[in-house]
């Protein structure tokens, strides 16, 4: 065979392989767009779990003490995370130094050399040097809030026991699918925390929560109303729908298929002929049963809004344009209210802390005449200055 012909054959073989690979990749992309990418989702879930457990927030942000993150829908009995002292490590060190007097006063000597004595106050001064005025001001607010929580809790006779902390840790482990203390310790270590320091943060969180509950009592009727509005969150088995779909690349194609369906054409037959989802088209578009959280957001929202036997209009989602038909529904299994009172109360107060906690603590600070002397008042803008009178113009 001549060298030229051999090169041509190699080129053709390469083009054929590239076309096959392209077709496979396009099929994988379409299929993965309908279902969330499991590996990425798993990694994100693990990262989120580590951050939630340890109370990590992005660098440069401070944490609102009164708003612990909400629990996942089916773990409403657990307070998922403590709020953290601050997002910046150096501020956290300063906080520990100021907040924990059990290690000695700021006059405690921590180092010596000929003619020089180092005190804890020297450490504090060095730690705060690199902090901006805004960071120092935020730290003052945080410490003031914790001092206020301590003071008001003591007046109210509120105490957090070791048993309270142990119970809360078990709630957190359950809510985050952590089975052992070793796994929890490993998750905390990835955020630079120990189990003991985590327990101290939990004590503060629980004290805050107990104080809020004591000052904001709830009636049984309030809890029943809350339960009735959020029943699905307390399900032992979540609601699932069984749906089929036809995926098209453009809205125009989807509208044309929808017209055929409304004219009486068979859904499964059109799915086999027209759908761009290789993972379901051969099954007539059947996706089987799925709960919330498995499909992409736009698709899921539309599917769960349909009744059994109902077909959607054209639904634009992340993967393209869908026509969805719900063929069956498994309703959520929800225990009776009387067996869930403690969980309902826990979820109720977690939500209240999320939405109203900061307003509540700000009011307490105002009632105590709190002033942050490091906080700079905003300078008046030019528009705020008195305008010249017409006579002066």
BAPAGU-293895 format. One record per residue (C-alpha): residue in one letter; residue number from 1; x, y, z. Coordinates in steps of 0.001 Angstrom, whole numbers. Example, Ala and Ser with C-alpha at 12.3 -4.5 7.8 and 13.67 -1.06 7.14 Angstrom:
2
['a', 1, [12300, -4500, 7800]] ['s', 2, [13670, -1060, 7140]] 
This chain:
393
['x', 1, [0, 0, 0]] ['x', 2, [1400, 3438, -916]] ['x', 3, [2315, 5849, 1850]] ['x', 4, [-264, 8331, 535]] ['x', 5, [-3138, 5803, 683]] ['x', 6, [-2032, 4666, 4103]] ['x', 7, [-2125, 8270, 5370]] ['x', 8, [-5583, 8778, 3864]] ['x', 9, [-6855, 5646, 5596]] ['x', 10, [-5368, 6800, 8890]] ['x', 11, [-6992, 10225, 8469]] ['x', 12, [-10381, 8643, 7740]] ['x', 13, [-10033, 6307, 10716]] ['x', 14, [-9169, 9274, 12948]] ['x', 15, [-12205, 11240, 11703]] ['x', 16, [-14463, 8253, 12294]] ['x', 17, [-13143, 7803, 15816]] ['x', 18, [-13552, 11504, 16528]] ['x', 19, [-17170, 11426, 15280]] ['x', 20, [-17960, 8399, 17436]] ['x', 21, [-16340, 10003, 20469]] ['x', 22, [-18223, 13253, 19846]] ['x', 23, [-21544, 11387, 19621]] ['x', 24, [-20825, 9503, 22850]] ['x', 25, [-19876, 12718, 24644]] ['x', 26, [-23034, 14477, 23453]] ['x', 27, [-25137, 11578, 24708]] ['x', 28, [-23431, 11679, 28084]] ['x', 29, [-23956, 15436, 28370]] ['x', 30, [-27687, 15148, 27638]] ['x', 31, [-28132, 12320, 30124]] ['x', 32, [-26133, 14032, 32851]] ['x', 33, [-28097, 17247, 32377]] ['x', 34, [-31318, 15510, 33394]] ['x', 35, [-29876, 13817, 36465]] ['x', 36, [-27446, 15695, 38699]] ['x', 37, [-23808, 14635, 38274]] ['x', 38, [-23464, 12204, 41175]] ['x', 39, [-19720, 12538, 41699]] ['x', 40, [-19805, 16339, 41755]] ['x', 41, [-22895, 16285, 43956]] ['x', 42, [-21187, 13860, 46348]] ['x', 43, [-18088, 16068, 46593]] ['x', 44, [-20191, 19199, 47114]] ['x', 45, [-22264, 17421, 49764]] ['x', 46, [-19123, 16303, 51586]] ['x', 47, [-17657, 19819, 51459]] ['x', 48, [-20960, 21342, 52589]] ['x', 49, [-21141, 18805, 55397]] ['x', 50, [-17649, 19726, 56606]] ['x', 51, [-18481, 23442, 56482]] ['x', 52, [-21852, 23015, 58170]] ['x', 53, [-20404, 20938, 61002]] ['x', 54, [-17492, 23231, 61653]] ['x', 55, [-19392, 26461, 61083]] ['x', 56, [-17140, 27672, 58275]] ['x', 57, [-18062, 30857, 56425]] ['x', 58, [-16245, 32461, 53495]] ['x', 59, [-13213, 34601, 54272]] ['x', 60, [-14081, 38189, 54953]] ['x', 61, [-17559, 37479, 56319]] ['x', 62, [-18669, 37424, 59910]] ['x', 63, [-21297, 35127, 61253]] ['x', 64, [-24662, 36138, 62572]] ['x', 65, [-24932, 34457, 65974]] ['x', 66, [-28678, 34203, 65849]] ['x', 67, [-29097, 32452, 62530]] ['x', 68, [-27890, 28861, 62491]] ['x', 69, [-28391, 27248, 59077]] ['x', 70, [-31661, 25422, 58509]] ['x', 71, [-31715, 21652, 58801]] ['x', 72, [-32344, 19490, 55733]] ['x', 73, [-36016, 18826, 55150]] ['x', 74, [-36161, 15370, 56709]] ['x', 75, [-33877, 16120, 59643]] ['x', 76, [-35967, 18784, 61275]] ['x', 77, [-35139, 17630, 64797]] ['x', 78, [-31514, 18690, 64651]] ['x', 79, [-29796, 22029, 64999]] ['x', 80, [-27285, 21546, 62242]] ['x', 81, [-24516, 23965, 63012]] ['x', 82, [-23221, 26457, 65496]] ['x', 83, [-22549, 29953, 64325]] ['x', 84, [-18840, 30686, 64317]] ['x', 85, [-17031, 33449, 66116]] ['x', 86, [-15564, 34919, 62953]] ['x', 87, [-14444, 33962, 59488]] ['x', 88, [-10878, 35141, 59847]] ['x', 89, [-8487, 32967, 61818]] ['x', 90, [-6705, 35789, 63586]] ['x', 91, [-9989, 37218, 64826]] ['x', 92, [-10882, 33777, 66131]] ['x', 93, [-7638, 33705, 68127]] ['x', 94, [-8335, 37131, 69560]] ['x', 95, [-11816, 36025, 70496]] ['x', 96, [-10549, 32959, 72341]] ['x', 97, [-8046, 35112, 74209]] ['x', 98, [-10688, 37607, 75316]] ['x', 99, [-13592, 35203, 75738]] ['x', 100, [-11933, 32511, 77832]] ['x', 101, [-10786, 34011, 81141]] ['x', 102, [-10256, 30566, 82668]] ['x', 103, [-6758, 30580, 81204]] ['x', 104, [-5828, 33661, 83251]] ['x', 105, [-6247, 37419, 82934]] ['x', 106, [-4714, 39598, 80252]] ['x', 107, [-1973, 40473, 82773]] ['x', 108, [-866, 36849, 82892]] ['x', 109, [2799, 36476, 81980]] ['x', 110, [3245, 34171, 78994]] ['x', 111, [6964, 34676, 78235]] ['x', 112, [10156, 36114, 79677]] ['x', 113, [13666, 37100, 78659]] ['x', 114, [16297, 39361, 80168]] ['x', 115, [14617, 42684, 80844]] ['x', 116, [11407, 41777, 78923]] ['x', 117, [8120, 40293, 80112]] ['x', 118, [5422, 39156, 77687]] ['x', 119, [1799, 39228, 78801]] ['x', 120, [-1439, 38044, 77245]] ['x', 121, [-2283, 41675, 76596]] ['x', 122, [822, 41844, 74372]] ['x', 123, [-505, 38901, 72392]] ['x', 124, [-3859, 40642, 72000]] ['x', 125, [-2188, 43839, 70791]] ['x', 126, [-108, 41983, 68197]] ['x', 127, [-3068, 39974, 66964]] ['x', 128, [-5247, 43022, 66400]] ['x', 129, [-2592, 45051, 64542]] ['x', 130, [-3318, 43523, 61099]] ['x', 131, [-7077, 43812, 61557]] ['x', 132, [-8972, 46598, 59833]] ['x', 133, [-11245, 48892, 61812]] ['x', 134, [-14258, 47043, 60354]] ['x', 135, [-12901, 43681, 61532]] ['x', 136, [-12192, 44975, 65013]] ['x', 137, [-15630, 46546, 65150]] ['x', 138, [-17249, 43254, 64112]] ['x', 139, [-15264, 41452, 66798]] ['x', 140, [-16502, 43907, 69418]] ['x', 141, [-20098, 43271, 68290]] ['x', 142, [-19588, 39511, 68511]] ['x', 143, [-18077, 39636, 71982]] ['x', 144, [-20792, 42016, 73182]] ['x', 145, [-23492, 39641, 71976]] ['x', 146, [-21908, 36690, 73742]] ['x', 147, [-21471, 38665, 76946]] ['x', 148, [-25133, 39644, 76702]] ['x', 149, [-26179, 36013, 76155]] ['x', 150, [-24154, 34955, 79211]] ['x', 151, [-25598, 37715, 81361]] ['x', 152, [-29241, 37217, 80357]] ['x', 153, [-28956, 33424, 80603]] ['x', 154, [-27592, 33689, 84125]] ['x', 155, [-30471, 35978, 85132]] ['x', 156, [-32965, 33521, 83628]] ['x', 157, [-31386, 30558, 85393]] ['x', 158, [-30423, 28907, 82118]] ['x', 159, [-27600, 26396, 82095]] ['x', 160, [-26277, 24059, 79409]] ['x', 161, [-25295, 20620, 80695]] ['x', 162, [-22871, 18087, 79257]] ['x', 163, [-25902, 15934, 78471]] ['x', 164, [-27390, 18787, 76410]] ['x', 165, [-24182, 19015, 74376]] ['x', 166, [-23985, 15242, 73932]] ['x', 167, [-27580, 15141, 72678]] ['x', 168, [-26932, 17980, 70254]] ['x', 169, [-23847, 16266, 68860]] ['x', 170, [-25910, 13148, 68233]] ['x', 171, [-28512, 15290, 66429]] ['x', 172, [-25794, 16827, 64257]] ['x', 173, [-24293, 13436, 63432]] ['x', 174, [-27696, 12074, 62465]] ['x', 175, [-28604, 15116, 60364]] ['x', 176, [-25305, 14898, 58465]] ['x', 177, [-25204, 11094, 58103]] ['x', 178, [-22158, 10776, 60358]] ['x', 179, [-22072, 7427, 62142]] ['x', 180, [-19086, 7674, 64503]] ['x', 181, [-17292, 10203, 66703]] ['x', 182, [-14153, 9479, 64678]] ['x', 183, [-15847, 10634, 61471]] ['x', 184, [-17071, 13779, 63205]] ['x', 185, [-13577, 14486, 64564]] ['x', 186, [-12102, 14022, 61089]] ['x', 187, [-14641, 16458, 59582]] ['x', 188, [-13852, 19026, 62270]] ['x', 189, [-10106, 18666, 61790]] ['x', 190, [-10450, 19625, 58142]] ['x', 191, [-11690, 23004, 59356]] ['x', 192, [-8993, 23322, 62008]] ['x', 193, [-11235, 22472, 64954]] ['x', 194, [-11121, 19909, 67712]] ['x', 195, [-14088, 18128, 69222]] ['x', 196, [-13560, 20026, 72483]] ['x', 197, [-13583, 23455, 70826]] ['x', 198, [-16662, 22389, 68871]] ['x', 199, [-18398, 21477, 72125]] ['x', 200, [-17652, 24942, 73524]] ['x', 201, [-19284, 26549, 70500]] ['x', 202, [-22259, 24259, 70907]] ['x', 203, [-22664, 25383, 74526]] ['x', 204, [-22951, 28983, 73379]] ['x', 205, [-25418, 28049, 70662]] ['x', 206, [-27588, 26018, 73028]] ['x', 207, [-27538, 28766, 75632]] ['x', 208, [-28695, 31256, 73033]] ['x', 209, [-31464, 28910, 71873]] ['x', 210, [-32700, 28184, 75394]] ['x', 211, [-32776, 31900, 76178]] ['x', 212, [-34719, 32662, 73001]] ['x', 213, [-37235, 29900, 73748]] ['x', 214, [-37753, 31124, 77303]] ['x', 215, [-38364, 34696, 76206]] ['x', 216, [-40501, 33671, 73198]] ['x', 217, [-42825, 30869, 74360]] ['x', 218, [-44931, 28949, 71824]] ['x', 219, [-48376, 27371, 72278]] ['x', 220, [-49369, 23884, 71204]] ['x', 221, [-51773, 25404, 68661]] ['x', 222, [-48866, 27342, 67111]] ['x', 223, [-46870, 24134, 66789]] ['x', 224, [-49809, 22254, 65235]] ['x', 225, [-50258, 25042, 62695]] ['x', 226, [-46553, 24938, 61885]] ['x', 227, [-46720, 21145, 61469]] ['x', 228, [-49715, 21347, 59143]] ['x', 229, [-47911, 23862, 56916]] ['x', 230, [-44672, 21847, 56816]] ['x', 231, [-45835, 18229, 56973]] ['x', 232, [-43625, 17017, 54161]] ['x', 233, [-40540, 18139, 56099]] ['x', 234, [-41352, 15582, 58792]] ['x', 235, [-41861, 12660, 56428]] ['x', 236, [-40144, 9374, 57256]] ['x', 237, [-40416, 8507, 53558]] ['x', 238, [-40377, 11430, 51100]] ['x', 239, [-42884, 12028, 48336]] ['x', 240, [-41868, 10533, 44989]] ['x', 241, [-43249, 10956, 41499]] ['x', 242, [-42944, 8670, 38502]] ['x', 243, [-42570, 10665, 35318]] ['x', 244, [-41815, 10330, 31628]] ['x', 245, [-40401, 13124, 29516]] ['x', 246, [-39521, 14134, 25995]] ['x', 247, [-36415, 16293, 25726]] ['x', 248, [-35966, 18622, 22761]] ['x', 249, [-33165, 21024, 21875]] ['x', 250, [-35320, 24022, 20926]] ['x', 251, [-38582, 25501, 22107]] ['x', 252, [-39981, 25342, 18568]] ['x', 253, [-39391, 21572, 18400]] ['x', 254, [-40952, 21109, 21811]] ['x', 255, [-44025, 23152, 20889]] ['x', 256, [-44501, 21021, 17762]] ['x', 257, [-44308, 17784, 19773]] ['x', 258, [-46713, 19216, 22374]] ['x', 259, [-49193, 19972, 19600]] ['x', 260, [-48987, 16331, 18427]] ['x', 261, [-49537, 15087, 21982]] ['x', 262, [-52569, 17311, 22464]] ['x', 263, [-53898, 15977, 19176]] ['x', 264, [-53855, 12491, 20654]] ['x', 265, [-50527, 10987, 19646]] ['x', 266, [-48980, 8467, 22029]] ['x', 267, [-46483, 9933, 24516]] ['x', 268, [-44210, 6871, 24620]] ['x', 269, [-44106, 6596, 20844]] ['x', 270, [-43161, 10262, 20391]] ['x', 271, [-40535, 9957, 23115]] ['x', 272, [-38885, 7092, 21204]] ['x', 273, [-39013, 9069, 17962]] ['x', 274, [-38182, 12600, 19102]] ['x', 275, [-36538, 12693, 22547]] ['x', 276, [-32893, 13765, 22786]] ['x', 277, [-32376, 11923, 26073]] ['x', 278, [-30649, 8617, 25199]] ['x', 279, [-31061, 7377, 28752]] ['x', 280, [-34878, 7261, 28629]] ['x', 281, [-36092, 7517, 25027]] ['x', 282, [-35988, 3745, 24378]] ['x', 283, [-38254, 3303, 27426]] ['x', 284, [-40776, 5780, 26069]] ['x', 285, [-39254, 8582, 28162]] ['x', 286, [-39845, 6745, 31464]] ['x', 287, [-37594, 8035, 34274]] ['x', 288, [-39056, 5881, 37046]] ['x', 289, [-39771, 7161, 40560]] ['x', 290, [-37657, 9947, 42050]] ['x', 291, [-37849, 12188, 45155]] ['x', 292, [-36989, 15855, 45368]] ['x', 293, [-33301, 16618, 44974]] ['x', 294, [-32528, 14093, 42228]] ['x', 295, [-33397, 16078, 39105]] ['x', 296, [-32259, 19527, 38086]] ['x', 297, [-34263, 22333, 39640]] ['x', 298, [-36435, 23451, 36715]] ['x', 299, [-37415, 19906, 35799]] ['x', 300, [-38135, 18907, 39413]] ['x', 301, [-40300, 21952, 40117]] ['x', 302, [-42465, 21257, 37075]] ['x', 303, [-42752, 17514, 37737]] ['x', 304, [-43792, 17865, 41378]] ['x', 305, [-46438, 20437, 40430]] ['x', 306, [-48301, 17916, 38253]] ['x', 307, [-51074, 15559, 39337]] ['x', 308, [-51097, 11874, 38427]] ['x', 309, [-51857, 11489, 34712]] ['x', 310, [-51258, 15181, 34015]] ['x', 311, [-48941, 16461, 31270]] ['x', 312, [-46998, 19709, 31400]] ['x', 313, [-46677, 22474, 28868]] ['x', 314, [-43169, 23034, 27463]] ['x', 315, [-40760, 23293, 30405]] ['x', 316, [-37441, 25059, 29923]] ['x', 317, [-34784, 23597, 32215]] ['x', 318, [-31008, 23403, 32397]] ['x', 319, [-30815, 20528, 29904]] ['x', 320, [-33206, 21834, 27255]] ['x', 321, [-36953, 21902, 26626]] ['x', 322, [-39066, 19177, 28217]] ['x', 323, [-42588, 17882, 28049]] ['x', 324, [-43255, 15975, 31255]] ['x', 325, [-45997, 13507, 32109]] ['x', 326, [-46505, 12234, 35657]] ['x', 327, [-47717, 8629, 35559]] ['x', 328, [-47760, 7791, 39271]] ['x', 329, [-47216, 9352, 42705]] ['x', 330, [-46081, 7889, 46022]] ['x', 331, [-47213, 10267, 48748]] ['x', 332, [-44900, 11004, 51655]] ['x', 333, [-45272, 8893, 54785]] ['x', 334, [-45819, 11354, 57653]] ['x', 335, [-46238, 10282, 61296]] ['x', 336, [-48978, 11844, 63421]] ['x', 337, [-48278, 15149, 65153]] ['x', 338, [-48511, 13680, 68660]] ['x', 339, [-45491, 11490, 67995]] ['x', 340, [-43429, 14377, 66615]] ['x', 341, [-44006, 17187, 69117]] ['x', 342, [-40367, 17499, 70141]] ['x', 343, [-39152, 17497, 66532]] ['x', 344, [-41782, 20028, 65504]] ['x', 345, [-40846, 22341, 68367]] ['x', 346, [-37147, 22039, 67485]] ['x', 347, [-37811, 22839, 63826]] ['x', 348, [-40152, 25709, 64748]] ['x', 349, [-37540, 27427, 66898]] ['x', 350, [-34741, 26807, 64397]] ['x', 351, [-36797, 28613, 61782]] ['x', 352, [-37647, 31413, 64203]] ['x', 353, [-33963, 31881, 65015]] ['x', 354, [-33242, 31982, 61307]] ['x', 355, [-35794, 34684, 60585]] ['x', 356, [-36125, 36649, 63821]] ['x', 357, [-33107, 35876, 65990]] ['x', 358, [-30911, 38770, 64922]] ['x', 359, [-33726, 41283, 65337]] ['x', 360, [-34316, 39903, 68824]] ['x', 361, [-30689, 40192, 69933]] ['x', 362, [-30347, 43661, 68371]] ['x', 363, [-33336, 44754, 70459]] ['x', 364, [-31695, 43350, 73592]] ['x', 365, [-28503, 45269, 72803]] ['x', 366, [-30498, 48447, 72261]] ['x', 367, [-32362, 47937, 75559]] ['x', 368, [-28979, 47653, 77282]] ['x', 369, [-27800, 50902, 75633]] ['x', 370, [-25026, 49084, 73774]] ['x', 371, [-22565, 51236, 71843]] ['x', 372, [-19712, 50007, 69683]] ['x', 373, [-17132, 52741, 70087]] ['x', 374, [-15025, 51412, 67223]] ['x', 375, [-17826, 51674, 64705]] ['x', 376, [-17414, 54719, 62515]] ['x', 377, [-20525, 56675, 61708]] ['x', 378, [-21023, 57106, 57937]] ['x', 379, [-19914, 60477, 56690]] ['x', 380, [-22710, 62682, 55339]] ['x', 381, [-22931, 62658, 51567]] ['x', 382, [-22786, 65788, 49474]] ['x', 383, [-26505, 65547, 48780]] ['x', 384, [-27164, 65690, 52538]] ['x', 385, [-25560, 69116, 52901]] ['x', 386, [-27903, 72101, 52897]] ['x', 387, [-28429, 73449, 49410]] ['x', 388, [-27796, 77072, 48690]] ['x', 389, [-30842, 79301, 48786]] ['x', 390, [-32165, 80669, 45525]] ['x', 391, [-31249, 84182, 46656]] ['x', 392, [-27594, 83215, 46987]] ['x', 393, [-27382, 81918, 43417]] 
